Amino acid sequence: MKPLVGAMQAWSCFVISIFAIIILSVLGILFKANHPELVGGDEDPENGPEVAATVFIAVMVYAGFLVFCGFQGLLHIRESRRGAIAL
């Protein structure tokens, strides 16, 4: 199987996806807990769990990117071991 994207793009996407998953997971947890800094105060929380659900959907999208880009990176490693000439 041949890679669809370049090696640099695959590994960059992989690293960015890791950071995005970590940051968005923390934000999702804080929104789900109705943290006052994020939802407007202790007295009037504004749909924290609904926002958290949307953030967790974004985490799932980045998890898909992580799997896809990691697979592409591994394909590049496998291709380079076979002695393919990179142009």
CYANA upper distance limits for C-alpha pairs under 8 A (distance plus 0.5 A):
  1 MET  CA     75 LEU  CA      8.04
  2 LYS  CA     75 LEU  CA      7.47
  3 PRO  CA     72 GLN  CA      6.03
  3 PRO  CA     73 GLY  CA      8.49
  3 PRO  CA     75 LEU  CA      6.40
  3 PRO  CA     76 HIS  CA      7.05
  4 LEU  CA     72 GLN  CA      7.61
  5 VAL  CA      9 GLN  CA      7.01
  5 VAL  CA     10 ALA  CA      6.89
  5 VAL  CA     72 GLN  CA      7.51
  6 GLY  CA     10 ALA  CA      6.64
  6 GLY  CA     76 HIS  CA      8.46
  7 ALA  CA     11 TRP  CA      6.73
  7 ALA  CA     72 GLN  CA      7.97
  7 ALA  CA     73 GLY  CA      6.34
  7 ALA  CA     76 HIS  CA      6.55
  8 MET  CA     12 SER  CA      6.47
  9 GLN  CA     13 CYS  CA      6.49
 10 ALA  CA     14 PHE  CA      6.67
 10 ALA  CA     69 CYS  CA      5.31
 10 ALA  CA     70 GLY  CA      7.30
 10 ALA  CA     72 GLN  CA      6.45
 10 ALA  CA     73 GLY  CA      5.90
 11 TRP  CA     15 VAL  CA      6.75
 11 TRP  CA     69 CYS  CA      7.20
 11 TRP  CA     70 GLY  CA      7.50
 11 TRP  CA     73 GLY  CA      6.49
 12 SER  CA     16 ILE  CA      6.61
 13 CYS  CA     17 SER  CA      6.42
 13 CYS  CA     65 PHE  CA      7.76
 13 CYS  CA     66 LEU  CA      7.68
 13 CYS  CA     69 CYS  CA      6.60
 14 PHE  CA     18 ILE  CA      6.92
 14 PHE  CA     65 PHE  CA      7.74
 14 PHE  CA     66 LEU  CA      5.67
 14 PHE  CA     67 VAL  CA      8.48
 14 PHE  CA     69 CYS  CA      5.94
 14 PHE  CA     70 GLY  CA      6.37
 15 VAL  CA     19 PHE  CA      7.03
 16 ILE  CA     20 ALA  CA      6.57
 17 SER  CA     21 ILE  CA      6.52
 17 SER  CA     62 TYR  CA      5.98
 17 SER  CA     63 ALA  CA      7.49
 17 SER  CA     65 PHE  CA      7.07
 17 SER  CA     66 LEU  CA      6.02
 18 ILE  CA     22 ILE  CA      6.87
 18 ILE  CA     62 TYR  CA      8.46
 18 ILE  CA     66 LEU  CA      7.51
 19 PHE  CA     23 ILE  CA      6.63
 20 ALA  CA     24 LEU  CA      6.31
 20 ALA  CA     59 VAL  CA      7.95
 20 ALA  CA     62 TYR  CA      7.47
 21 ILE  CA     25 SER  CA      6.32
 21 ILE  CA     59 VAL  CA      5.88
 21 ILE  CA     62 TYR  CA      6.87
 21 ILE  CA     63 ALA  CA      7.58
 22 ILE  CA     26 VAL  CA      6.87
 23 ILE  CA     27 LEU  CA      6.84
 24 LEU  CA     28 GLY  CA      6.44
 24 LEU  CA     55 VAL  CA      6.94
 24 LEU  CA     56 PHE  CA      7.88
 24 LEU  CA     58 ALA  CA      8.18
 24 LEU  CA     59 VAL  CA      6.84
 25 SER  CA     29 ILE  CA      6.63
 25 SER  CA     55 VAL  CA      8.08
 25 SER  CA     56 PHE  CA      7.35
 25 SER  CA     59 VAL  CA      7.27
 26 VAL  CA     30 LEU  CA      6.75
 27 LEU  CA     31 PHE  CA      6.63
 27 LEU  CA     52 ALA  CA      8.15
 27 LEU  CA     55 VAL  CA      8.09
 28 GLY  CA     32 LYS  CA      6.52
 28 GLY  CA     51 VAL  CA      8.05
 28 GLY  CA     52 ALA  CA      5.00
 28 GLY  CA     53 ALA  CA      7.90
 28 GLY  CA     55 VAL  CA      6.06
 28 GLY  CA     56 PHE  CA      6.75
 29 ILE  CA     33 ALA  CA      6.75
 29 ILE  CA     52 ALA  CA      7.41
 30 LEU  CA     34 ASN  CA      6.84
 30 LEU  CA     35 HIS  CA      5.94
 30 LEU  CA     38 LEU  CA      8.07
 30 LEU  CA     52 ALA  CA      8.45
 31 PHE  CA     35 HIS  CA      6.49
 31 PHE  CA     38 LEU  CA      7.09
 31 PHE  CA     39 VAL  CA      7.58
 31 PHE  CA     48 GLY  CA      5.24
 31 PHE  CA     49 PRO  CA      6.67
 31 PHE  CA     51 VAL  CA      7.10
 31 PHE  CA     52 ALA  CA      5.75
 32 LYS  CA     48 GLY  CA      5.90
 32 LYS  CA     49 PRO  CA      4.96
 32 LYS  CA     50 GLU  CA      8.36
 32 LYS  CA     51 VAL  CA      8.17
 32 LYS  CA     52 ALA  CA      5.75
 33 ALA  CA     48 GLY  CA      7.73
 33 ALA  CA     49 PRO  CA      7.98
 34 ASN  CA     38 LEU  CA      7.74
 34 ASN  CA     39 VAL  CA      6.56
 34 ASN  CA     45 PRO  CA      6.83
 34 ASN  CA     48 GLY  CA      5.71
 34 ASN  CA     49 PRO  CA      7.80
 35 HIS  CA     39 VAL  CA      6.77
 35 HIS  CA     41 GLY  CA      8.22
 35 HIS  CA     42 ASP  CA      8.46
 36 PRO  CA     40 GLY  CA      6.17
 36 PRO  CA     41 GLY  CA      4.72
 36 PRO  CA     42 ASP  CA      5.98
 36 PRO  CA     45 PRO  CA      7.88
 37 GLU  CA     41 GLY  CA      6.96
 39 VAL  CA     44 ASP  CA      8.29
 39 VAL  CA     45 PRO  CA      5.72
 39 VAL  CA     46 GLU  CA      5.96
 39 VAL  CA     47 ASN  CA      8.02
 39 VAL  CA     48 GLY  CA      6.68
 40 GLY  CA     44 ASP  CA      6.90
 40 GLY  CA     45 PRO  CA      6.41
 40 GLY  CA     46 GLU  CA      7.32
 41 GLY  CA     45 PRO  CA      6.71
 47 ASN  CA     51 VAL  CA      6.87
 48 GLY  CA     52 ALA  CA      6.60
 49 PRO  CA     53 ALA  CA      6.70
 50 GLU  CA     54 THR  CA      7.08
 51 VAL  CA     55 VAL  CA      6.74
 52 ALA  CA     56 PHE  CA      6.60
 53 ALA  CA     57 ILE  CA      6.85
 54 THR  CA     58 ALA  CA      7.02
 55 VAL  CA     59 VAL  CA      6.88
 56 PHE  CA     60 MET  CA      6.83
 57 ILE  CA     61 VAL  CA      6.90
 58 ALA  CA     62 TYR  CA      6.79
 59 VAL  CA     63 ALA  CA      6.63
 60 MET  CA     64 GLY  CA      6.83
 61 VAL  CA     65 PHE  CA      6.93
 62 TYR  CA     66 LEU  CA      6.54
 63 ALA  CA     67 VAL  CA      6.80
 64 GLY  CA     68 PHE  CA      6.65
 65 PHE  CA     69 CYS  CA      6.32
 66 LEU  CA     70 GLY  CA      6.32
 67 VAL  CA     71 PHE  CA      6.57
 68 PHE  CA     72 GLN  CA      6.75
 69 CYS  CA     73 GLY  CA      6.60
 70 GLY  CA     74 LEU  CA      6.71
 71 PHE  CA     75 LEU  CA      6.70
 72 GLN  CA     76 HIS  CA      6.90
 73 GLY  CA     77 ILE  CA      6.89
 74 LEU  CA     78 ARG  CA      6.65
 75 LEU  CA     79 GLU  CA      6.53
 76 HIS  CA     80 SER  CA      6.59
 77 ILE  CA     81 ARG  CA      6.88
 78 ARG  CA     82 ARG  CA      7.22
 79 GLU  CA     83 GLY  CA      7.59
 79 GLU  CA     84 ALA  CA      6.69
 80 SER  CA     84 ALA  CA      6.13
 80 SER  CA     85 ILE  CA      8.32
